[in-house]
Amino acid sequence: MLKDVLKHIEQRNRFVLTSHARPDGDAIGSALACRQILRAMGKEADVILRDGVPRIYQPLPFAGEVVQSENVNGDYEAAIILECDSIQRTRLHGLENKFLINIDHHQSGRPFAQVNWIDPKAVATAEMVYRLAREAGAALVVKLGNQTAADEIKRFTNGFGAQCVFDCVGTSQTMRTSADCVMRCGRIVVIGEEHDFPEINTTEIAQKELEIIGSRNGTRQDTVEAIRLLEAGIVKPIIAQRFPLEEINEAFDFMRQGAVGRVVIMVNE
């Protein structure tokens, strides 16, 4: 059933995610994580909850982007409902005519959707979302703004760190994070350009035997290889939002707000 869920996700582009009213930690964590999985797959995804995020869970990454509403508005192609035995438990209006994907770990789970993944053996719906992430190709997802990001990467790599870090921002802070995450004898590729002085000294560069290189452009062969990786699904860029060409100023405003992922401008021929 997991592969069936992933198949239906791959066939669609715009999703709304939700869970039951008065959400608990599993509902919030599962919805936020599932949203990031979809965005990593290049999908558009929003989390809408009837009662919003409880204060205790508001420090979670991306919790501030959850929409609190009684209605689901927008031309979503599908709704992923987590931890519910019916759409009524969401207390949302507007789900009735959507293509529904139901993910639930409760023994009382019911197959009310077009696609139903119910696994009472799972200790939480978050465990099922974790399995979805692995099936979708994610081995590790880390929000680099967290203070524990470097530690998570080192744990995942058995204490070594990343072989190569691409810094697409180029500030002193992101260079500091890159140096913390990269392994000894590793490489930092600097793509972003800022006037900040990097928070990394020559002693650290020498002691860790780091290679730091700049990158502005790739070769034609690099472009061909990049397209091949995209077609094969090996590289799955995060699409933060898509804008038509006539809304390019709005796109710039969206980027200035700190959008996570690529902003795509669509040009109609």
KAMOPE-V903386 format. One record per backbone hydrogen bond with DSSP energy under -1.0 kcal/mol. CO is the residue of the C=O (numbers start at 1). NH is the residue of the N-H. Records with the same first field share a line. If there is no record, write none. Layout:
CO=NH  NH
This chain:
1=5
2=6
3=7
4=8
5=9
6=10
7=11
9=12
13=44
14=77  78
15=46
16=80
17=48
18=82
24=28
25=29
26=30
27=31
28=32
29=33
30=34
31=35
32=36
33=37
34=38
35=39
36=40
37=41
38=43
39=42  239
44=15
46=17
47=67
49=69
54=57
55=58
57=60
60=63
62=65
63=66
67=49
70=93
74=76
78=16
79=101
80=18
81=103
87=90
89=21
93=72
95=98
99=79
100=115
101=81
102=117
103=83
104=119
106=109
110=112
115=102
117=104
119=122
124=128
125=129
126=130
127=131
128=132
129=133
130=134
131=135
132=136
133=138
134=137
143=146
146=149
148=152
149=153
150=154
151=155
152=156
153=157
154=159
155=158
157=160
162=183
163=187
165=189
167=191  192
171=175
172=176
173=177
174=178
175=179
176=180
177=181
178=182
181=162
183=186
186=211
187=165
188=213
189=167
190=215
198=200
201=205
202=206
203=207
204=208
205=210
208=185
211=188
213=190
219=223
220=224
221=225
222=226
223=227
224=228
225=229
226=230
227=231
228=232
229=234  235
230=233
238=262
241=264
243=266
244=247
245=248
247=251
248=252
249=253
250=254
251=255
252=256
255=258
262=240  241
264=243
266=245
